[in-house]
Amino acid sequence: MDSRLEQAQNMAFFQPFARASGQPVARRIWGGTLPELDSHGLHAGNGGTWSLVFTEDSTIRAACMQGLVVRLAGSSTNPDGCGAPGLTTQVVVAWDQSWRKTAPRWADFWDIVRFPGKRGLRRDPRTTLEIALMADGVAPADVYGLLATPQGVDRAFRKLSQLRPYITWWSTPADAASILERGQVLMSSAPGDAVRTIGPRRRDTIGVSTDMALSYGLSWGVVAGQSAAQLVQSRNLLHFIVQPDRQADFLARYPATAEQPAPGATPAAVLPMDVQFWQTHYTTLAHRFDLWLRDAG
């Protein structure tokens, strides 16, 4: 989680809740992995159970299937009741404009001969495999259909292997912003809202393109395994967070606006992350991704 998002949530949600309820809210950053969630939920020690988590929709859905988060009442925006929507963002291509002003495409991302330098990619199959296929010429509308086949998975990993020596991995939005701000990469995939947190001196040199960007949502989940009393408090906090006045305050502090196309760029259709696809395939593809990373040395 980037610091600006953390501050916006604290000011819009947690501090007002603490004042209204008299219950302070302890916050921490977590890695977004299901084993860590389990260790602070169903299998937590005495007093170690988390209340709420905020993470991307695909993680919430996977946690829901494993019983790691509590199902809530369904709604039009949340029919399965696995979480409460909190934010929508995009993974874009961000690049150092001192190299060139024209926005690169994902195919350029792989062209080390013409554009030598390090590339930043997320250390996770989500978004990274989709980007690999788009870089290999697959249209956004065809990505998930192809990635659901063994041939498509092989193709994505072959494409990643071509770039492997030049990849600098990031795990969190803050990591992505950091490698760009420090000039450690020529270009990187990155959440657009994280790029906006880069300091003003460096931010003016970082370009952002939404051409073939991936959009995805982040949601709040109620952690399973809480005591009855703690669960009541957690539900009260979530109810407070989703109130219209709190949401308006949050959006004023952290506008959920899409990045604008770079000058001269003709944006392609944004690819929405297929949450159902990742709910079904994440475990298998994450295992293969981990094996591929291990082979990479």
N, C-alpha and C positions, 0 to 999 in steps of 0.2 A: 504494500500500500504506500502511495506517495504521501509525503508529509502534508501537502496542501489538502488532500482528501481527508487525512486523519484529523487535521485541525478543523476542517469544515464540519465533520461529523461530531467532533467534540463540542464545538460551539453551538451547533444547531440541535443536537440530540442529547448528548450525555450531560453536559453542564446544566441545561434547563431541567432535565429529568431529575438530576440530583437535588436541585433547588426545590422542585415541586414535591418530590417524594421523600426527601431526607435520606435517600439511599445513594451513596457514592457509586460510581461505575468505574471499575478497574479495567484498563484496556491493555491489550498486548497485540503484537503483530505475529501472525503464524504463517507457516509455509504453504497452507492450502492443501495439505495431504490428508487422505482419509485415515491412515494409521495414527497420525498426531491427533486428529479429531477424536478417534476412538479412545485414545489414551487420556483424553480430557473429558470424556463423556461416559459411555457405558462402562469402561474399565478404568475410570479415574479412582484415585485413592480418596480417602475422607477429605472433604472440603476442596477437592481439586477439580470439580466439575465446572466447565464453562457454561455460560448462559446462552449467548448468541454468537453466531459467526457471520461474517460478511465475506462472501467469495463469489466466484463466477458461477453462473447457472448450472453449467455441466457438472461442477463439483457438488453443488447442492443436490442435483438430481441423483447422482451416484450415491451420495450419502443417504439420501432418502430411501433408495432401493435396499441399502444395507442396514436400515433402521438406526442410522447414526444421528438423524435429525427428526424432530417431531412433525408429523403431518398436521397442517393447519387447515382451517376451513377454506375451501376452494373459492375462486373468484374468476371474473372474466380475464384478468391478467395473470392468474395463477390457478388454472383449473385443477391441477393435481395436488395442490396444497402443500407442496414440498418446501416452499420458501416465499418470502415477501419481496417483490421486486424493489431494487434500490437504486440502480444506475445502469445506463447503457453507454458503452464506449466503443472505440474502434481501434484495431491494430493496423497501423499505417506503415508506410516506408518513410523513414526519416533519414536525412543525409546532410553532409557537410557542404554547404553552398559555396564555400571557398574553392571546392573542387569543380563544381559547375552549377549553373543556375537552373538548368532544365531538369525537371523531375525524372528520376530513374524509374523504370518499371521493374517488376520482379525478375524478368529475364536479364536485365542489366545487373541486378543484384548478383547473379551467378557469373557474369562476364569478368573474370579476373584478369584476362589478358588485356582487354581494353581499359578496365577500371581497376587497377591493382590496389589492394588494401584489405583491411579486416572488415568482416561483416558481423553484425550482431543478430542473434536469433534466440528465441525463447527456448530454454532447456525443458521442453515439454512437447509431447506430440501434438497437442492442441495448438492450432494456428500454424505451427511449423510445418506439418505435413501438408496442410492446405496450400501454404505458400510454395512449397516445393513443387507441387503439381501445377500451380498457376505459372511458376517460372518455367516449367517444362511445356507450356503451351496449352494447358487444359483450361477451358473456359470456366469462369466461376460457377455457372449453373450446372456444370458437369462434375464438379470436384467430388461431392459426397457420393454420388453414384459410382464413380470410379474407385474412390477410397474404400468402398464397401466390398471390393473384390480383391482377391489375393494379388492379381496382376497390378491393380492400382497401388496397393501398399508397396509391392516390390519397386514399382516405378518411383514412388515418392522417396523411398530410402536410397535408391540408386542416385537420384538427383541430389539428395543431401550428401551422399558420399563424395560427389564431385567437389563440393564446397568445403568439406570437412576441415582441411588444414587451415582454412582462413576464418573459421567461425570463432567469435567471442560470445560465450553463452551468457544470457541473463535469465534470472528466475523471477524477479518481481518488477513491477513497473518502475520502482525507484532505481533498480539496477539498470534498466534500459535507459533511463534518463541520465544516469551517471556515466555510462560508457560513451554516450553522445557528448555530454558536457565536457568530459575530460579529453575528447578527441581520440579515444582508443579505437574507434571504428570509423570507416569511411561512410558507411550507411548501416541502418539497423531496422528491423521490425521493432515497433514500440507502440504501446497504447498512446493515442493522441493526447489524452488528458495528462499523461505523465510528461510528455515532451513540453507541455505548457508550463511545467514546474521548473524547467531549466532557468538558471539565472539570466537576467537581461543581457549581460555582456556577451554571453555565448548563445543565447536564444535567437538573436538576430541572424546568426550564421547557420542555424539549423533549418533546413527546409522540410516540409511535410507534404506528402501526396496521398490522397485518398483513392488513387487509381488501384482498383482491385483490393481495397481495404476489407478487413473482416470485422463485422460488428458482433458484439456479444453483450449479454447482460450480466449484472452482478446482483445477488439477492442476499437477504437476511435469512438465516436458518436458526431455529430453536434447537439447541443441542439436547439429544436424548440422554437419559440416565440421571437427570436432576431429581432432587427430592421434590415432593409435592409443594413445599413452601417456596423453594427456589424457582420451580416452574411457574408459579403464580407471578413472582417478581419478574421473571424473564418475559412472560407474556405481556405484563404491564409495560415493560420497557419497549417491546416491539410495537405494541398498540400506540404508545407515545410517539415513536419514530415515524409511523406511517400517517400520522395526522396531517391534514392539508397545510396547517400553518407551519408545522415543523419541516415539511417537505419544501415549502416555499422558502423558508429561511435557509435550508441547505442549498437549494439551487441558486439562491442569490450569492452564496459564498463559493459555490463550486458549479458553475454553469455546465450543464450536460449538452453542450453544443457540438455538433460534428465539425471536424476540421474542414476548412475550405480548400478547394483544389489549388495547387500551386499555379502561378501565372503561366499560361500557355499550355497547361495540361488539359487533356480531355478525359475526365474520369469515367471509368467503366462502372458497371453496377457493383455496388457494395455486396460482398458475400456475407450473409448472416450466418453465424456459427450454428450448426445443426445440433441442438442440445440432445435430441433423441438419438442421433448417430453416436455421439460421444457417450451417452448413457449406456448404449449397447456395446460399443467397441473400445471404450477407454482402457479397460483392464488389459485386454490383449495387446493393444497398440502401445500402451505404456511399457509393458514388459519387453516388447520387441525394441522399443526406443532405448530402454535401459541397456539391453544387450548390445545394441548398435553403438551406444556411447562407450561401453566397456571395450568393445573391439577397436574403437577409435584411439584408445590409449589415453 
